[in-house]
Amino acid sequence: MELSEQLGQRLDLAGFTMGAEEGDAADASVLGRLVRLLSDVSGTDPESIEEGMTLSEAGVSSLDRIELAVRAENEFGARADDGPYPDNPTVGEVAGWLEENGRD
């Protein structure tokens, strides 16, 4: 039994984990971070946002794209005015562009 499990049992920390879980690692990816931004901007449930969806299909309006571009620039360091946002790309295309052009 791992130390974190032993501590959890002794301290009655049901559901508390120490360190990154497998799901946490995915959330730290560019795609995971982008999905969180998309959800914040559009109000769409992050569980329903898929990599192959266009931004419109993910609930992002044309005005939301402006906010998304600014937030993505702050989060990833990729210049908003150089981004693919006006072309209604897929979530995966935006994530790929951010990976190539961002500071992370």
Backbone as CSV, one residue per row, in Angstrom:
resi,resn,N_x,N_y,N_z,CA_x,CA_y,CA_z,C_x,C_y,C_z
1,MET,0.848,-1.173,0.000,0.000,0.000,0.000,0.897,1.241,0.000
2,GLU,0.566,2.205,-0.876,1.363,3.419,-0.971,1.146,4.311,0.244
3,LEU,2.126,5.144,0.480,2.067,6.056,1.617,0.826,6.944,1.562
4,SER,0.488,7.446,0.378,-0.687,8.316,0.264,-1.966,7.574,0.642
5,GLU,-2.045,6.293,0.289,-3.213,5.493,0.659,-3.257,5.271,2.165
6,GLN,-2.097,4.977,2.754,-2.033,4.769,4.202,-2.450,6.035,4.947
7,LEU,-1.925,7.168,4.504,-2.290,8.433,5.139,-3.773,8.730,4.960
8,GLY,-4.275,8.434,3.771,-5.688,8.660,3.509,-6.572,7.856,4.433
9,GLN,-6.195,6.611,4.681,-6.975,5.766,5.585,-6.871,6.268,7.020
10,ARG,-5.679,6.595,7.437,-5.481,7.044,8.822,-6.137,8.389,9.094
11,LEU,-6.109,9.257,8.105,-6.654,10.600,8.297,-8.089,10.726,7.783
12,ASP,-8.644,9.608,7.300,-10.004,9.593,6.768,-10.170,10.637,5.666
13,LEU,-9.276,10.576,4.687,-9.301,11.512,3.566,-9.868,10.822,2.332
14,ALA,-11.065,10.349,2.414,-11.691,9.646,1.299,-11.703,10.537,0.063
15,GLY,-11.200,10.011,-1.020,-11.187,10.740,-2.276,-10.028,11.698,-2.449
16,PHE,-9.269,11.954,-1.392,-8.127,12.859,-1.494,-6.932,12.073,-2.005
17,THR,-6.230,12.631,-2.973,-5.044,11.968,-3.499,-3.875,12.920,-3.429
18,MET,-2.697,12.353,-3.345,-1.482,13.159,-3.351,-0.802,12.939,-4.688
19,GLY,-0.390,14.008,-5.316,0.282,13.882,-6.595,-0.724,13.882,-7.733
20,ALA,-0.203,13.811,-8.938,-1.043,13.863,-10.125,-1.621,12.497,-10.440
21,GLU,-2.877,12.476,-10.727,-3.541,11.271,-11.197,-3.460,11.265,-12.714
22,GLU,-3.849,10.157,-13.340,-3.795,10.052,-14.787,-4.637,11.139,-15.452
23,GLY,-5.831,11.400,-14.955,-6.700,12.431,-15.512,-6.113,13.820,-15.366
24,ASP,-5.392,14.059,-14.275,-4.774,15.360,-14.061,-3.724,15.651,-15.120
25,ALA,-2.986,14.626,-15.537,-1.949,14.813,-16.543,-2.571,15.253,-17.860
26,ALA,-3.706,14.662,-18.221,-4.377,15.044,-19.458,-4.873,16.481,-19.370
27,ASP,-5.359,16.888,-18.213,-5.859,18.240,-18.030,-4.749,19.273,-18.129
28,ALA,-3.512,18.882,-17.848,-2.386,19.804,-17.921,-1.883,19.960,-19.352
29,SER,-2.360,19.120,-20.266,-1.945,19.214,-21.656,-2.519,20.481,-22.283
30,VAL,-1.979,20.856,-23.411,-2.486,22.027,-24.124,-3.963,21.821,-24.455
31,LEU,-4.318,20.634,-24.920,-5.713,20.361,-25.261,-6.609,20.478,-24.032
32,GLY,-6.189,19.906,-22.918,-6.977,19.982,-21.694,-7.163,21.411,-21.210
33,ARG,-6.100,22.177,-21.272,-6.170,23.587,-20.858,-7.062,24.387,-21.806
34,LEU,-6.968,24.080,-23.106,-7.811,24.757,-24.089,-9.280,24.424,-23.856
35,VAL,-9.582,23.174,-23.577,-10.970,22.780,-23.311,-11.521,23.552,-22.119
36,ARG,-10.716,23.717,-21.083,-11.159,24.511,-19.923,-11.433,25.964,-20.326
37,LEU,-10.557,26.533,-21.156,-10.781,27.902,-21.635,-12.060,27.990,-22.459
38,LEU,-12.244,27.021,-23.363,-13.449,27.007,-24.192,-14.699,26.946,-23.330
39,SER,-14.657,26.115,-22.321,-15.790,25.977,-21.410,-16.047,27.276,-20.657
40,ASP,-14.992,27.904,-20.180,-15.128,29.168,-19.452,-15.722,30.264,-20.339
41,VAL,-15.274,30.314,-21.579,-15.708,31.369,-22.496,-17.135,31.129,-22.986
42,SER,-17.453,29.882,-23.331,-18.741,29.592,-23.964,-19.813,29.102,-23.005
43,GLY,-19.403,28.607,-21.840,-20.362,28.020,-20.915,-20.714,26.584,-21.249
44,THR,-20.055,26.013,-22.251,-20.290,24.632,-22.651,-19.648,23.687,-21.649
45,ASP,-20.322,22.589,-21.348,-19.781,21.580,-20.443,-18.476,21.044,-21.034
46,PRO,-17.372,21.093,-20.293,-16.091,20.636,-20.843,-16.105,19.164,-21.249
47,GLU,-16.936,18.358,-20.608,-17.020,16.936,-20.956,-17.603,16.724,-22.353
48,SER,-18.337,17.708,-22.864,-18.965,17.556,-24.178,-18.107,18.119,-25.311
49,ILE,-17.011,18.776,-24.983,-16.139,19.365,-26.001,-15.158,18.308,-26.484
50,GLU,-15.162,18.086,-27.805,-14.301,17.074,-28.414,-13.294,17.721,-29.353
51,GLU,-12.181,17.045,-29.530,-11.075,17.561,-30.337,-11.481,17.850,-31.781
52,GLY,-12.376,17.057,-32.346,-12.775,17.220,-33.740,-13.869,18.240,-33.983
53,MET,-14.417,18.825,-32.926,-15.473,19.839,-33.073,-14.880,21.156,-33.550
54,THR,-15.656,21.870,-34.360,-15.247,23.236,-34.674,-15.545,24.099,-33.453
55,LEU,-14.980,25.279,-33.431,-15.254,26.178,-32.313,-16.749,26.468,-32.209
56,SER,-17.422,26.636,-33.348,-18.867,26.880,-33.329,-19.613,25.703,-32.725
57,GLU,-19.235,24.495,-33.100,-19.874,23.298,-32.548,-19.629,23.177,-31.046
58,ALA,-18.529,23.736,-30.576,-18.210,23.715,-29.145,-18.908,24.853,-28.399
59,GLY,-19.747,25.609,-29.100,-20.526,26.663,-28.458,-19.864,28.021,-28.427
60,VAL,-18.785,28.196,-29.196,-18.048,29.460,-29.195,-18.583,30.350,-30.319
61,SER,-19.179,31.471,-29.949,-19.692,32.417,-30.942,-18.539,33.242,-31.515
62,SER,-18.849,34.038,-32.527,-17.797,34.873,-33.117,-17.262,35.879,-32.099
63,LEU,-18.117,36.408,-31.239,-17.642,37.319,-30.188,-16.835,36.573,-29.133
64,ASP,-17.252,35.343,-28.830,-16.507,34.520,-27.873,-15.089,34.244,-28.365
65,ARG,-14.919,34.168,-29.690,-13.584,33.885,-30.245,-12.593,34.984,-29.896
66,ILE,-13.079,36.210,-29.828,-12.200,37.321,-29.445,-11.723,37.123,-28.012
67,GLU,-12.659,36.817,-27.121,-12.288,36.569,-25.725,-11.380,35.349,-25.613
68,LEU,-11.690,34.300,-26.379,-10.859,33.098,-26.367,-9.436,33.421,-26.809
69,ALA,-9.303,34.204,-27.872,-7.979,34.556,-28.383,-7.162,35.304,-27.334
70,VAL,-7.796,36.242,-26.649,-7.092,37.016,-25.619,-6.706,36.119,-24.447
71,ARG,-7.643,35.290,-24.001,-7.340,34.389,-22.880,-6.261,33.371,-23.256
72,ALA,-6.321,32.856,-24.482,-5.313,31.891,-24.923,-3.941,32.556,-25.016
73,GLU,-3.905,33.816,-25.435,-2.631,34.536,-25.475,-2.055,34.660,-24.070
74,ASN,-2.897,34.969,-23.108,-2.438,35.069,-21.717,-1.995,33.716,-21.169
75,GLU,-2.730,32.665,-21.493,-2.456,31.323,-20.966,-1.242,30.675,-21.626
76,PHE,-1.136,30.821,-22.959,-0.125,30.080,-23.713,0.986,30.950,-24.294
77,GLY,0.776,32.262,-24.365,1.789,33.147,-24.909,1.809,33.224,-26.423
78,ALA,0.815,32.655,-27.092,0.740,32.713,-28.551,-0.041,33.966,-28.940
79,ARG,0.524,34.790,-29.807,-0.103,36.068,-30.172,-1.494,35.847,-30.756
80,ALA,-2.473,36.509,-30.169,-3.869,36.334,-30.560,-4.126,36.738,-32.009
81,ASP,-3.487,37.811,-32.462,-3.765,38.280,-33.819,-3.183,37.371,-34.895
82,ASP,-2.317,36.441,-34.525,-1.757,35.487,-35.477,-2.527,34.164,-35.491
83,GLY,-3.512,34.022,-34.636,-4.191,32.746,-34.426,-5.190,32.377,-35.503
84,PRO,-5.655,31.130,-35.451,-6.580,30.598,-36.448,-8.048,30.875,-36.131
85,TYR,-8.334,31.685,-35.133,-9.685,31.832,-34.601,-10.745,32.275,-35.612
86,PRO,-10.465,33.216,-36.526,-11.518,33.668,-37.443,-12.009,32.586,-38.411
87,ASP,-11.213,31.552,-38.639,-11.535,30.539,-39.642,-12.406,29.402,-39.124
88,ASN,-12.886,29.467,-37.867,-13.690,28.418,-37.242,-12.997,27.053,-37.309
89,PRO,-11.781,26.970,-36.788,-11.040,25.706,-36.806,-11.621,24.717,-35.800
90,THR,-11.108,23.494,-35.840,-11.496,22.513,-34.828,-10.725,22.802,-33.543
91,VAL,-11.217,22.237,-32.463,-10.544,22.369,-31.172,-9.122,21.815,-31.284
92,GLY,-8.973,20.687,-31.965,-7.655,20.079,-32.147,-6.712,20.952,-32.951
93,GLU,-7.237,21.634,-33.968,-6.402,22.537,-34.766,-5.911,23.714,-33.928
94,VAL,-6.784,24.251,-33.096,-6.370,25.357,-32.221,-5.318,24.866,-31.236
95,ALA,-5.537,23.686,-30.654,-4.563,23.125,-29.705,-3.210,22.927,-30.389
96,GLY,-3.213,22.412,-31.609,-1.969,22.224,-32.355,-1.273,23.540,-32.633
97,TRP,-2.051,24.559,-33.010,-1.476,25.873,-33.266,-0.865,26.444,-31.992
98,LEU,-1.563,26.276,-30.859,-1.044,26.775,-29.584,0.239,26.049,-29.183
99,GLU,0.300,24.745,-29.443,1.523,23.987,-29.134,2.702,24.499,-29.943
100,GLU,2.462,24.817,-31.215,3.537,25.280,-32.095,3.948,26.722,-31.821
101,ASN,2.997,27.554,-31.433,3.250,28.992,-31.340,3.296,29.553,-29.929
102,GLY,2.938,28.754,-28.948,2.927,29.226,-27.569,4.271,29.069,-26.896
103,ARG,4.372,29.606,-25.713,5.623,29.525,-24.951,5.738,28.215,-24.183
104,ASP,4.615,27.480,-24.028,4.630,26.235,-23.247,4.964,25.060,-24.124
